[in-house]
């Protein structure tokens, strides 16, 4: 093998090893699924599993145009929540909904991780940096929490591929065929349109727009239209291919509650309170959102941050102090260094909703149909991941103790130490304000805050300190310095991946197949009674006892027993009124219900 070919072969081997390890971590993260269990949290079992059961039955009868089992008949294919035009959903004609949704979610997470890996490699990151990018995209707290919402999780998996195609078009390599990049962009736009999740689609459009601006600035004085054309026509092709679905959505939307628009309070109901961002570095610092209650010792105690709901939309947002420090290092390096921080910053400000500077946007026509600004955090995970990967890459390229990386790492350690001390000292003093009421038993909450602080910051501080001393320690030769930097970067990447899998796997718990297979007594009684018109209305149960371990399980079983949400549809029953009146139910029928 020639000296020139040897580095290329080593890079290919490194890339394959990174992808293999990424697949292994995905299987470890979803180990319950591997052993035959099913996902079930929140809307996964309350909404998506019942609706996919209905979709499967409709597909067996032909074209899934109508759902006769909800609200005395509603459009099925025209409701983007059903994603009936998305080809992978057609498996529900033959596969049970819970099984299909679970495995498709796992595959989408892995698919998105591979796309993020490829995107990072395309942007010049070595394998450790690309691996870091992929693990943050796949196993970050928001991504893990989004597995409960199939529309968000599946859409997010296409976002890295969209940006990969756009990046290829902005900087084509001599040996690349443009039509492949154009088809990748068109296919990603098609998939995002069919899945019908506006926050991810618009978040990707924002990132693509910034990339276009960066390309136009770089190619001056070339006419702007000539710069934009290679970007825009693949996007237009994807939208044209999605026209059957888009026309159906647009035709039905004006007749739905969402098409009528919401009040500003309704749109911004789940906004990201600035204090809630503490959970990004300290996992579970505000208690356990999964329990959706607080009994004085367990549950989500910072209810003032989500006063209207009592619990956050996403059960966790943790990425860790190590990832945040690496992202800060990455923000100061790399080509187009303003692009990723700007994209991330805009999405974070949008996620603030009523707490941020863009609250006025949600009162504008069209945008008043976008509920819950906190969903902007889903696309925001990609630029954060790319910045963290770029930070690892910067460490690997620092073969000698010069430059900004050691100084940036030392600064990061200092900031994390100050943040940890501040949390331990200041947060307990604000317990009542964050809880929105006086907490009688303060000791358990203070202990939880201390545990979260130690769990979130100490490993990051230790890891960064070791990296700092590894970089500044004199090496016997330049080659030894390069090898040390490479091994340090690889260790950093592995620490990030293991930490995220260990901390956030709890956000995507699983249950045995009997959870979906066993028919609740209430549903069985209704079926046995066989009334002339088999319509039922379901109210939220009261007095359900929640337990901490396993997360959600007892709560979810109580919801299934009481047929909360859409669960009655999963057992062959009909719902006279939709349980989510603010979604896409017919406007006139919802007015009748009210």
Secondary structure, DSSP 4 states (H G I P E B T S, - for coil): --HHHHHHHHHHHHHHHHHHHHHHHHHHHTHHHHTT-EE-TTHIIIIIHHHHHHHHHHHHHSS--EETTBTTSEESTT-TTT-TTSGGGGGGGTS-HHHHHHHHHHHHHHHHHHHHHHHHHHTT--HHHHHHHHHHHHHSHHHHHGGG-HHHHHHHHHHHHHHHHHHHHHS--TT--HHHHHHHHHHHHHHHHHHT-HHHHHHHHHHHHHHHHHHHHHTTTS-HHHHHHHHHHHHHHHHHHTHHHHHHHHHHHTTBHHHH---HHHHTSS---GGGGGGGTSTTTTB-GGG--B-SSSBB--GGGGTTTSS-SSS-----HHHHHHHHHHHTSSTTHHHHHHHHHHHHHHHTGGGSTTGGGGGSTTGGG---GGGHHHHHHHHHHHHHHHHHHHHHH--SS-SSHHHHHHHHHHHHHHHHHHHHHHGGGGHHHHHTS--S-HHHHHHHHHHHHIIIIIHHHHHHHHHHHHHHS--SSHHHHHHHHHHHHHHHHHHHHHHHHHHHGGGG-EE-THHHHSPPHHHHHHHHH--SS-EE-----SSPPP-SSSTTHHHHHHHHHTT-TTGGGGGT-EESS-S-TTSSSBHHHHHHH-
